[in-house]
Amino acid sequence: MVWQKSCSFVKGIYAETGAFPKSELYGLTSQMRRAAVSIPANIAEGAGRGSTREYAHFISTALGSGVELETLMILAEGLGFMSAGSKEKLAGELDEILRMLKRLRETLKRKAA
């Protein structure tokens, strides 16, 4: 479920960053897109690993990418590249994904112990 939500979230980030200035193509646009893509990619990679401990590690990496993306969205709004409304909508979606990832990580850690 969290993988599906994060894949859908990536589409929103791509749509939003598509309107960023062309001068940011290799800057904030690229960084935000890479951080967003990293979330479902790490979930998938972790799920494909052979151990619960490794899976938990990749979920932690996905969480790190999500927190990075929160900061990048704040910067994008502050620089005037993203409206407050768009940022709040995406931040709400990201917050839900992060909460799901935290619960999954805790479940995996208990299972690995």
N, C-alpha and C positions, 0 to 999 in steps of 0.2 A: 504494500500500500504506500509506504513512504517513498519507494523507488518511483512508483507511478506519479505521485504528487510532485516529486522533484523533477521528473522529466517534463511534466506540464509547466512547471515553474520556469524551466530553462527557456521555453518558448516565449514566456512573458518577458524575460530579461532580454532575449534577442530582439523582440519587437520594440521594447523601450530603448535599447541602446542603438537601434537602427536610426533613431532620430538625433543621436548625438552628433556634434560637429565632426566633419571629416578629419579635422586635425587630431581628433581623439581616437581614430581608428586603431592605432598601435599603442594607445595609452589606456585611458579608463575604459573605453569600449572593450578592448581585448581582455583587460584584467577582469572586468565584471563577467564577461562571457566565460572565460576560463574557470573562474571560481564557481559559477553556476553549474557548468558542465561537470566539474569535479565532484559535485555532490552525488548525482546518480551513478557516475562512473565508479566512485569508490564504494558505493553500496553494492553495485554489481560485482566488482572485483572481490570484495570481502565475502560475498555470498558464494563465490566460486572457489574460495580457498578451502583447504581441507580441515581447518580447525575453527572451533568457536572462538578461541583466543585471537586468531588472526582476523576473523570477521569483526570482532569488537574493535580491533586496532583500526581497521579500515572505516568503521563507523565513526571512530574518533577523528579520523582524517576528514571525513565528510563534514563533521561538525565544525572543524577548523575552517574549512572552505566556506561554510555558511556564515560563520562569524566574520570572516574576512569580507564577505559580500555585504554584510550589514554595514560595515564601515565604508565600503566603496559606494554604497547607495547614499549614505549620508553625505559623502564628498560630492557625488554627482548632483544631489539636490542643492548643496551649498554653492556649487559652481554654476548653477542655473541650467544644467543639462537635463534635469528631471524635475517635474512638478511635484509639489508636496503631496498632491492627491495620488499620483502614480507611485511615488515612493512609499506612501502609507499602505496602499493596496498590496504592493509587492512585499513590503516588510511584514504585513500580516500573514501572507502566504508562507514566507520564509520562517516566521516565528512558529507556525504550526509544524513545518517540516523539522525544525530544530528540536521542538518538544518531542516529536515522534522518534527522532534519532536518539535523543537522550534516553527515552524509555527503552528503545531497542538495545542500546549499549548496556544499560543496567541489567536487562534480562539476559543478555549474552554473558556478561561478567558473572552473574549468579550461576548460570549454567556451566561456565568454564571452571568455577571454583570447586 
